[in-house]
Each structure stands twice: as C-alpha cells, then as structure tokens.
Amino acid sequence: MKVSKYLSKHLRHQPDRIGLVLDPQGWTEIDTLLRAAAAHGFPIGRDELDHVVATNDKKRFTIEGTRIRAAQGHTVSVDLGLPAAEPPAYLYHGTVADRLPAIRAEGLRPMARHDVHLSPDRATATRVGARRGRPVVLAVAAGAMHRDGHVFRLSANGVWLTAAVPPAYIRFPG
C-alpha cells in the first residue's frame, strides 16, 4: 500500500518533489522513477514496482515498455490522449452526504483534478465514496449527457472521465 500511495503522489500530483519530469502525456522512464525514489529515501525494487502495478485493485498505473504513468487522477497538467467514447446510459459517483448541497447547486466539478471521475457500477462508486465516510451514490445520466454534446473518455483502468456533470443529469437518492 505504501508503494502505491507513493507512486500516486509522485506520478499524479507532485513529480517535481522528487525531481521527476513527466512528459506531456504523463509518462516517465521507470529507471528514472526508481532512481529518484531511492535518492529521496524511498527505495523501490523493479520487482516490487511491477507487483504493485499488476495487483493494484484500482489499476492506477500503466507500464508501456520502459515507461510508467498514472492512469488518471492527475492534478498536474497532462494529456492522457484518451479518445472520446460513448458511455453507458448511467454511470455512478460516490460521495458523502455533506457534499450533496454543493452538488445539487453546482453539479459535479473536477475540483483539483482535470476531470470528474465516474464509476461504471454502484459497487465501485460505493467504495470510492466510503473513503471519506458513509457513502452516498449518485446516478449520472451519462447517455443523455453524451447525446447533449458532453464528451466522455474511458481511462485504461475503467474510470469514466468528463469535464463536469450539471445537476440536471444527476439522480439524487431519496
């Protein structure tokens, strides 16, 4: 778990903290990452890195040849190059009750991230919402949004991304 969090922090949010430079698509050389981590007191072996990437339950990282990147969730500027995709009729977003007034008023916004993250099923959205307390799952009329011109992209790990979700497309519980 510690390695996964370390990778998320430095491949999604603070690469400069350990001297990493991500290319415009978010990639960095694996050897460069491993050297930087070791130089900053967090040595990671290549076998350990490969194991974390292969077994991460959210498939947060992608290895391509000699490079690695986070699949999505960046706060640093990257273009993942994900093509537009047609979403299913409904996608889901996990949150907590104290966020509902703002969501009712403003919809779902990316906040510090580049996109709003949506889950393909209620179970995944429930796990996402549970990270911040008792989860509330919102249904998003993604098919209707798409028909109305909103763009969706699907990340390599199955997370649906869109710029924002206006309140009219959200089904609130109760």
N, C-alpha and C positions, 0 to 999 in steps of 0.2 A: 504493500500500500504506500509506503513512504516513497518508493521509486516512482510510482505512478503520479503521486502528488507533485514530486519534484519536477518530473517531465512536464506535467500540465502547467506548472508555474512558469517554467522557462521556455516552453515551446508555444504557449498561448498568450502569456501576459508580460513576462519580464526577461526576454532573452538577453538584453543588454546587461542585466545584473551579473551574469557570469561570462560576459564577453562574447555571446553568440550573435551572429548576424544571420537573420532569416532572409532568404531570397523573396522576391515579390509574391510567390505562391506559398510561403511559409516553410519551405524546406531548409534543412541544414545538413551538412555531412555528419554521419554517425560518429566517425572518428573525432571530429571537431567537438561534438557534444560530449563525448566521453572524456576527452582531454580537459575541456572546460569544467565539467563536473568534478573531476579529480582535483584540478587546480584550486577549486573552491571548497574543498573539504568534503565532497560527496562522491567518492569513487563508485562507479558502476561498471561492472564487467559486461562484455558484449553478450555473453550467455544470459545474464540476468536481464539485460535490456530486451533481448529477443523474447524471453519468457514473459516479461511484463506486457509487451506489445501483443503477444499471442493470447494471453489469458485475461487481459483487461476486460471486465464484464461489459463495459460501455464501448469497447473498441475505439478508444480515444486517439490512438496513434496509428500512423500508416508508415510502413517502410517500403521504399521503392529503390531497389539497387543498393547504393551506398548512402542513401538519404533517408531522413525521417522528418515527419511533421505531425502536428496535431490535426485531427480530422475536422474539427470545428471548434467554436467557442472562443476564438481569439479576441483579445482587447487591443492587440497591436494590429497595425494595418497590414492585411494580407488579402490576396485574391486567390481563393482556393480553386478557381477555374471550374466550378461546378456548373453544368448546364442546367437550364430551366427544365423542370419536369412537371408533369401533371400529377397533382396529389390525389389521394382518395377523397371521397365525399367528406369525411370527417377526420380530423387529427385532434390531438389532445395536448393540454398544457397543465402541468402540475404546479400548484402554488399553495399558499396558505391563506386563511380567512382574512387576516388583517390587510392583505393586498387587494382584496376584492373591491373596495370603494374606488380606488385609483383605476383599477382595470375597467370597472363599469363606466367610469368617466372618460378614460383615455384609450381604452383597449390595451392590447399587449404591445409593449415597446421593447426594443433591444437593450435598453439601459446602457451599460458599459460595453456590451458586445456589439458585433456588427449586425446581427440578425436575431429575430425571435426564434427560439428553438421549440419545435413541436414534436410530439411523440406519435408513433403510428398506432398505439393502443393505450387503453386506460391503465393497464398494469404498469407500463413503463412510466406514464405520467404520474401515477401514484408514488412510485419510488422517487421520482425527481422532486415532487412536492414534499415528500417526507424528510428531505434533507434539511428543511427549515422549520419543521414542526408537523402538526396534524395536517395531512394533505387534503386539498380541495382540487378536484379535477374538472377542468373546463373543456367543453367540446367546441371545436372550431370548425365552422362550415367552410372547409378548405376548397371543396369543389366549387361552391358558389363564389368564393373569393377569386379562384382561378378564372372562372367564366367572366368575372367582372374586371379582369385585367391584372390582378395581383400575381407576381412572379414567385414561384416556389423552386427550391433546389433541394436535392437529396444528398446528404453527406455520405461518405463511404461507410459510416457506422450506423446508418439508418435514421439519423435525425433529420427532420424536415426543417428547412430554413426559409424565412420570409422576412421582409423589411419591417413589417408591423402588421397587427391584426386590429382593425377597427372594431369598436364594441358591437356593432350591428351583426357581426359574424360570430359572436361568442354566445354559447348557451351556458348560462349560469345555473348551478344546482339550486333546487328548491324553488 
